[in-house]
């Protein structure tokens, strides 16, 4: 039924919708208003405090829930450069080591002897080079006085070139022998913990054999998997709050460090790596974590429920209470939040009171009052 009444000095066409449409309570309130006007009285439309709200600036936050596991940010698998027998290995799994510590030593007697021989050959080549240079200098002086022939000069120069080539070759051989001797000792590249030991003292090891795995437990990161639909919302530098399963009271703060460029074959998700702030957590690699990534945030926003917005995109508006009368207040949606439940809008100011409930019976110009709590 359509009823025309004078409300707030304005004639309004009011649609009274039957109970079957789910608005019987609002219809009853509106019917009282209509009846009062017909009888010459005035009864404002009463709104519940739950149906209105006073606009206040708010902080809008959107988080993406994630789960994953902790991993050391640095992990290295050390392998044998060349084969040999292990003569020194006093490390154990779980042992902490310092950068530069000798972790494994190979038999090196032959390598030491080889290095000494190469160094001796190199020193001999230096002496030969000195003699060749002295001879060349004498012949050049004689040639300048036309005492030595051009053939003698060319021969002396050729001798210097040959000696220099041999000297360079022996110098390279010395470096190779020295490197081989250095490789006989496996040193820790950084401070860390032995997470896996694959060999024992006395074992004969082939070249490129796996020896041990060293991890840096002081610098952990979290690896979480995010669906391909959600990963587009993740960006480097976003703040992350995580909790370790079983340790609910301690929140780990971190930031998104990098995102994998490929999709994980098993889960069809994308791996996101989170660098944790600080190094005093004393957690272990493999611990499960859960938390959220702060994907976006805005300060001092004017936000209202999407359900309170009436009209379409071109004529979006809300009902605002001004001196007890509803007026049509145009708004523009800036962004949507909370799975499209909230909207940041322009067109409203702090202190404005608007109708939050989507009551279809309301019309501009309607005299209203807000019921008192209690």
C-alpha positions in Angstrom: 0.0 0.0 0.0 1.3 3.5 -0.9 0.4 6.3 1.5 1.2 10.0 1.0 1.7 11.9 4.2 3.2 15.3 5.2 6.3 14.6 7.2 8.7 17.4 8.2 6.9 19.8 5.9 7.4 17.5 2.9 4.8 15.2 1.2 6.3 11.7 1.0 5.0 8.6 -0.6 5.5 5.8 1.9 5.4 2.2 1.0 4.0 0.0 3.7 5.4 -3.4 3.2 3.8 -6.5 4.5 5.3 -8.8 7.1 6.0 -11.4 4.5 8.8 -9.1 3.3 10.6 -9.1 6.7 10.0 -5.4 7.7 6.8 -5.8 9.8 8.4 -4.1 12.9 9.5 -1.0 10.9 6.1 -1.0 9.2 4.4 -0.9 12.5 6.5 2.1 13.6 5.8 3.9 10.4 2.1 3.1 10.6 2.0 4.9 14.0 3.6 7.9 12.4 1.1 7.9 9.5 -1.9 7.4 11.8 -0.7 10.3 14.0 -0.4 12.6 11.0 -3.9 11.6 9.8 -5.3 12.5 13.2 -3.5 15.8 13.2 -0.9 14.8 15.7 2.9 14.4 15.5 4.7 11.2 16.3 8.3 11.0 15.0 9.6 7.7 13.6 11.6 6.1 16.4 15.0 4.6 15.6 16.8 2.2 17.8 20.3 3.3 19.0 21.5 0.2 17.1 20.2 1.6 13.9 22.1 4.8 13.9 25.7 5.8 14.4 27.7 9.0 14.9 30.6 9.3 12.4 34.1 9.3 13.9 37.4 8.9 12.1 38.7 5.4 12.3 41.8 3.3 11.4 41.0 0.8 8.8 43.1 -2.3 8.8 43.1 -5.3 6.4 45.1 -8.4 7.3 45.7 -11.7 5.4 45.8 -14.8 7.6 48.8 -17.1 7.0 50.4 -20.3 8.3 53.8 -21.7 7.7 57.0 -22.8 9.3 60.3 -21.2 10.6 63.5 -21.7 8.6 67.0 -20.5 9.1 67.7 -17.7 6.6 71.2 -19.1 6.0 71.8 -22.8 5.4 74.8 -24.2 3.6 75.6 -27.8 2.7 79.4 -28.3 2.7 80.9 -30.9 0.3 84.3 -32.3 -0.3 86.2 -30.5 -3.0 88.4 -33.6 -3.6 88.5 -37.1 -2.3 90.5 -38.3 0.6 90.5 -39.8 4.1 89.1 -37.8 7.0 91.7 -37.5 9.8 90.1 -34.9 11.9 86.4 -34.5 12.9 85.4 -33.5 16.4 82.0 -32.1 15.6 78.6 -33.4 16.4 75.1 -32.7 15.2 73.6 -29.8 17.2 77.0 -28.4 18.1 77.5 -24.6 17.8 80.6 -23.4 15.9 82.2 -20.1 15.1 83.1 -18.7 11.7 86.6 -20.0 10.8 86.5 -23.1 13.0 88.0 -26.3 11.5 85.1 -28.7 11.1 86.7 -31.5 9.1 90.3 -32.2 8.2 91.5 -34.5 5.4 94.8 -36.3 5.2 97.2 -33.7 3.9 100.8 -35.1 4.0 101.0 -35.6 0.2 99.5 -32.2 -0.4 102.0 -30.5 1.9 104.9 -32.2 0.2 103.5 -31.3 -3.2 103.2 -27.6 -2.2 106.8 -27.6 -0.9 108.0 -29.0 -4.2 106.1 -26.5 -6.2 107.4 -23.6 -4.0 110.9 -24.9 -4.5 110.5 -25.1 -8.3 109.0 -21.6 -8.2 112.0 -20.2 -6.3 114.4 -21.9 -8.8 112.5 -20.3 -11.7 112.9 -16.9 -10.0 116.6 -17.3 -9.8 116.8 -18.4 -13.5 114.7 -15.4 -14.4 117.1 -13.1 -12.6 120.1 -14.6 -14.5 118.3 -14.3 -17.8 117.5 -10.6 -17.1 121.1 -9.9 -16.2 122.3 -11.6 -19.4 119.8 -9.6 -21.4 121.0 -6.3 -19.9 124.6 -7.0 -20.7 123.9 -8.0 -24.3 121.7 -4.8 -24.7 124.6 -2.7 -23.5 127.0 -4.5 -25.9 124.6 -4.2 -28.8 124.3 -0.5 -28.2 128.1 -0.3 -28.7 127.8 -2.6 -31.8 129.8 -5.3 -30.0 126.9 -7.9 -29.7 125.0 -9.0 -32.8 121.3 -8.8 -33.4 121.1 -12.6 -33.2 122.6 -12.6 -29.7 120.2 -9.9 -28.6 117.2 -11.8 -30.0 118.3 -15.0 -28.3 118.7 -13.2 -24.9 115.3 -11.7 -25.2 113.8 -15.1 -26.2 115.4 -16.7 -23.1 113.9 -14.0 -20.8 110.4 -14.7 -22.4 110.8 -18.4 -21.9 111.9 -18.0 -18.3 109.0 -15.7 -17.6 106.5 -18.1 -19.0 107.9 -20.9 -16.9 107.8 -18.6 -13.8 104.2 -17.8 -14.4 103.3 -21.5 -14.9 105.0 -22.5 -11.6 103.4 -19.6 -9.8 100.0 -20.9 -10.9 100.9 -24.4 -9.8 101.9 -23.1 -6.4 98.5 -21.5 -6.0 96.8 -24.7 -7.1 98.8 -26.7 -4.6 98.1 -24.2 -1.8 94.4 -24.2 -2.6 94.3 -28.0 -2.5 96.0 -27.9 0.9 93.5 -25.3 2.2 90.7 -27.5 0.9 91.9 -30.3 3.1 90.4 -28.4 6.0 86.7 -27.6 5.9 86.1 -24.3 7.8 82.8 -22.9 9.1 81.8 -20.0 6.8 79.7 -18.3 9.5 78.6 -18.8 13.1 76.0 -21.5 13.3 74.9 -24.9 14.4 75.7 -28.3 12.8 72.2 -29.5 11.8 73.4 -32.6 9.9 76.7 -34.6 9.9 77.1 -37.1 7.1 80.6 -38.4 7.7 82.9 -39.7 10.5 86.6 -39.6 11.2 88.6 -42.2 9.3 86.1 -42.4 6.4 87.4 -42.4 2.8 85.4 -39.7 1.0 85.0 -39.2 -2.7 85.1 -35.8 -4.4 81.9 -33.8 -4.1 80.6 -36.0 -1.3 78.2 -34.4 1.2 79.9 -33.7 4.5 77.6 -31.6 6.7 74.9 -29.0 6.9 75.4 -25.7 8.8 72.6 -23.4 9.7 72.5 -19.9 11.2 69.9 -20.2 13.9 70.4 -16.6 15.0 68.7 -15.3 11.9 65.4 -17.1 11.2 62.7 -16.4 8.7 59.2 -17.8 8.1 58.0 -19.5 5.0 54.3 -19.3 4.4 52.2 -20.5 1.5 49.5 -18.1 0.1 47.0 -18.9 -2.6 47.4 -17.5 -6.1 44.2 -15.5 -5.6 45.5 -13.8 -2.5 49.2 -13.4 -3.2 48.7 -10.4 -5.4 47.8 -8.4 -2.2 51.3 -9.2 -0.7 54.2 -6.8 -1.3 57.8 -6.6 0.0 58.1 -4.7 3.2 54.6 -5.4 4.6 54.5 -5.9 8.4 53.7 -9.4 9.6 52.8 -10.6 13.1 53.3 -14.3 13.8 52.9 -16.7 16.7 54.6 -20.0 17.2 52.2 -22.9 17.7 52.2 -23.8 21.3 53.7 -20.4 22.4 50.7 -18.2 22.2 51.9 -15.3 24.3 54.9 -14.3 22.2 54.3 -12.3 19.0 57.0 -12.3 16.4 57.2 -9.1 14.3 58.6 -9.4 10.8 58.4 -8.0 7.3 57.8 -9.6 3.9 61.2 -10.1 2.4 60.5 -11.8 -0.9 57.9 -13.8 -2.8 58.7 -16.9 -4.9 58.4 -16.3 -8.6 56.8 -19.7 -9.2 53.9 -21.7 -7.8 54.6 -24.6 -5.5 53.9 -27.8 -7.4 52.4 -29.7 -4.4 50.1 -27.1 -2.9 49.6 -24.9 -6.0 50.3 -21.9 -3.7 53.1 -19.3 -3.7 55.8 -19.3 -1.1 56.3 -16.0 0.7 59.4 -15.5 2.9 59.2 -13.3 6.0 62.3 -11.9 7.6 61.9 -11.8 11.4 62.9 -8.7 13.4 65.6 -9.3 16.0 67.5 -12.5 16.9 66.5 -13.2 20.5 63.7 -15.7 20.0 65.6 -19.0 20.3 63.2 -20.8 18.1 64.0 -23.9 16.0 63.7 -24.4 12.3 60.6 -26.4 11.4 58.4 -24.9 14.1 54.9 -24.1 12.8 53.7 -20.5 12.9 50.5 -18.7 12.2 49.6 -15.0 12.0 48.7 -12.3 9.6 50.2 -9.9 7.0 49.1 -6.3 7.2 48.2 -5.8 3.5 46.8 -2.3 3.8 45.9 0.4 6.4 44.5 3.9 6.3 44.3 6.5 9.1 41.5 8.9 10.0 39.1 7.2 7.6 35.4 7.9 7.4 34.0 4.4 7.2 30.4 3.1 7.2 28.7 -0.3 6.6 28.1 -1.0 2.9 24.5 -1.9 3.9 23.9 1.7 5.0 24.6 3.0 1.5 21.6 3.5 -0.7 21.3 3.9 -4.5 23.7 2.9 -7.2 27.3 3.9 -7.9 26.1 7.2 -9.6 23.6 8.2 -6.9 25.1 6.6 -3.7 23.7 8.3 -0.6 22.9 7.7 3.1 20.2 9.1 5.4 21.6 11.7 7.8 19.8 13.1 10.8 19.8 16.9 10.9 17.6 18.5 13.6 15.5 15.4 13.9 14.8 15.1 10.2 16.2 12.6 7.7 18.0 14.2 4.7 19.6 12.6 1.7 23.4 12.9 2.0 25.3 12.0 -1.2 28.5 9.9 -0.6 31.3 8.6 -2.8 32.9 5.2 -2.1 36.7 5.5 -1.9 37.5 1.9 -1.1 35.9 -1.2 0.3 37.1 -3.2 3.3 36.4 -6.3 5.4 35.2 -8.5 2.6 33.0 -5.7 1.2 31.3 -5.2 4.6 32.7 -1.7 5.2 33.4 1.2 2.9 35.6 4.3 3.2 33.6 7.2 1.9 33.7 10.9 1.3 30.7 13.3 1.8 30.4 12.8 5.5 32.1 14.6 8.4 33.0 13.6 12.0 29.9 14.1 14.2 27.4 13.4 11.5 24.7 10.9 12.6 23.5 8.5 9.9 21.1 5.6 9.7 23.1 2.4 9.6 20.2 -0.1 9.2 19.0 -0.7 5.7 15.3 0.2 6.4 13.5 0.5 3.1 10.6 2.4 4.7 12.6 5.5 5.4 12.3 8.6 3.1 14.0 12.0 3.1 12.1 14.5 5.2 10.8 11.9 7.7 10.8 13.2 11.3 12.7 10.8 13.5 13.9 10.4 17.0 16.4 8.0 18.5 15.2 5.9 21.4 17.1 6.4 24.7 19.1 3.4 25.9 17.5 1.8 28.9 
